[in-house]
Amino acid sequence: MGFHDRAGGPEAARAVAGRMLAALAHRGPDGTGWCRHAGVTLAHCALTFVDPPRSRQPFVSASGAVALVFNGELYNHPELRRELRSLGITPRTGGDTEVLTELYERHGTAVLSRLRGMYAFAAHDARTGATVLARDPLGKKPLYYTRIPGGIAFASELTALLRHPDAPRAPDVRALADYLVLQAFPAPGSAVAGVHKVRPGGLVRYGNGVLTEEEHWRPRIGPPPGSGPPRAREAAARFEELLRTAVARRVTSTDRPLGVLLSGGLDSSVVAALAQRLSPGAPVPTFSAGFDDPDFDESDHARAVARHLGTDHRVVRVGGAELAEVVESEYACADEPLADPSLLPTRLVCRAAREHVRGVLTGDGADELLLGYRYFQAERTIAALLRVVPAPRLAAAARIAAGALPSRSGNLPASLALRRLARGLGAAPEHRFYLASAPFPPGALAGVLTGRALAALADHRPFAEVARLLDGQPDRLGSLQRAQLAVVAHFLRDVILTKADRGGMRSALELRSPFLDLDLVEYGNSLPDALKLRGLTGKYLLRRVARPWLPRATVRRTKQGFRAPLARLLRQELRPLLLDTLAAPALERGGLFDPVAVRALTDDHLSGRRDTSRGLWALLTYQLWYEGPGRAARPARPHPLALPEEIHRAP
């Protein structure tokens, strides 16, 4: 985190930095540091994996010209260190932060194309006075910023940024509307007006009073121009090579032992298999969630994989009481509302894993990279049907079929899935996923927001980022490719990866995702759909590669999905919290949600007339955040961290 402090003295800067760092203490228990560098204060909470005694941050280059704070890991830092040595530079540390700082001083933002890892960093160059904020291509690490008098302030979490006395605090109603549709606040927006996120694959540059935004990477779907489709055998060999390298990069870049979050599904099982092969002398620690509700429980599958691989496996029991405890203890002080309920079990598993390791590998990204969601199977079927059946007739048939199916509270009832699917049948392929899964489709916002809030939504475009990423893609993208790009645009970057970072870092546990290795992602994006979705079998290439490593049943398993029993939770364990938080007086204080409409949603769900849990959950998580100690409407003043003396002498 950091801020421009040209008008203040060192003691004032130190006090503000201490307040901001206090909100980030959970991310870095290994010590704090701060420095002032030519009018910019930088500060850091450490979670160290490489050379902790000498790699303290903020880090200042040997010349003193560049100061940098860095969140994440560069998995190719040994290769980059060799480059430094070839330039005649003798590194002072064995860490990745020095490598990034020295290369940035020499190459500026051009160095971003050579980084392989997850990162968000801020660099200040005293030679030019420019401050640059950059984020990795997929957005695994968060980075917020805002304009303040005399410059900018920035932090890894919104809660920390709001500790700066000049940070804005009013809710952003247009971003709230996006959240109600997309389950998260998509970059570059945030829950607070005037606060922005650096886009994944983006950078923000501030200098001479001017702030500009640039892009250093964006996803591209489809084969390179002039290339023919590879044969399945060749593609499998190359994919396996890249996947092995991706896992090895994450395991061998640190001497600290890593675990694996093992759901029992194909993706995390493949990662566990490769991690165990890299650790032949000791079993890799693996962790899974064991739900009390059998409709959500995959722990038997995870145990079977763990036995097959020989990992040191632990099952974290997850019941209604445990899930409710996470909501009641953490959501009021959450960094920013997130309406994905799978954050609840993720927090519980990460909390338990942190008792044994400080980093874990995950299977995140495989479904988006290789068309693993059942939604992609549905999209292929829809595209075929729409060629012969008009969209209104198909939607009507889906609704009739949904009404004929029995309703149950399982992981994803077929009747509910069909109703959701019917919402998007008349929409563009890149919108259908979101319309099917939205807590509130765009057309329903008028029924839940107050008139005052709706007045701020003229020309509201929740899919603006999807449209931006589609611009410049190859001509004639198929419907499946457009759908895949859209899922990456928000669901992967703003939901899945936000959940992973927040679920782990609340316990100072780092999550590493081999399937999101940039080299692997770019290769996967270049492959034809037939090597990802063969007929209606998703992740075809991964299943082919995984056959020698895993039980046959695991390779052939249909994806179940990692979800929480939300509908039941809201009717039982969370019922008192729901009724209290969404009561009319609380909603009237905020002035954003219509109390009458929210009461109708609540009554329908609690009575069992219809399942409105997704909408209620989005409203509940937002209202808990808004009414909590970090709410946007008033500045919180936690006790500041006691910072050490400046750890570097700045120019």
Secondary structure, 3 states (H helix, E strand, C coil): CEEECCCCCHHHHHHHHHHHHHCCHHHCCCCEEEEEECCEEEEEECCCCCCCCCCCCCEECCCCCEEEEEEEEECCHHHHHHHHHHCCCCCCCCCHHHHHHHHHHHHHHHHHHHCCEEEEEEEEECCCCEEEEEECCCCCCCCEEEEECCEEEEECCHHHHCCCCCCCCCECHHHHHHHHHHCCCCCCCCCECCEEECCCCEEEEEECCEEEEEECCCCCCCCCCCCCCCCHHHHHHHHHHHHHHHHHHHHHCCCCCCEEECCCCHHHHHHHHHHHHCCCCCCCEEEEEEECCCCCCCHHHHHHHHHHHCCEEEEEEECHHHHHHHHHHHHHHCCCCCCCCCHHHHHHHHHHHCCCCCEEECCCCHHHHCCCCHHHHHHHHHHHHHCCCCHHHHHHHHHHHHHHCCCCCCCCCHHHHHHHHHHCCCCCHHHHHHHHHCCCCHHHHHHCECHHHHCCCCCCCCCHHHHHHHCCCCCCCCHHHHHHHHHHHHHHHHHHHHHHHHHHHCCCCEEECHHHCHHHHHHHHHCCHHHCCECCECCHHHHHHHCCCCCHHHHHCCCCCCCCCHHHHHHCCCHHHHHHHCCHHHHHHHCCECHHHHHHHHHHHHHCCCCCHHHHHHHHHHHHHHHCCCCCCCCCCCCCCCCCCCCCCCC
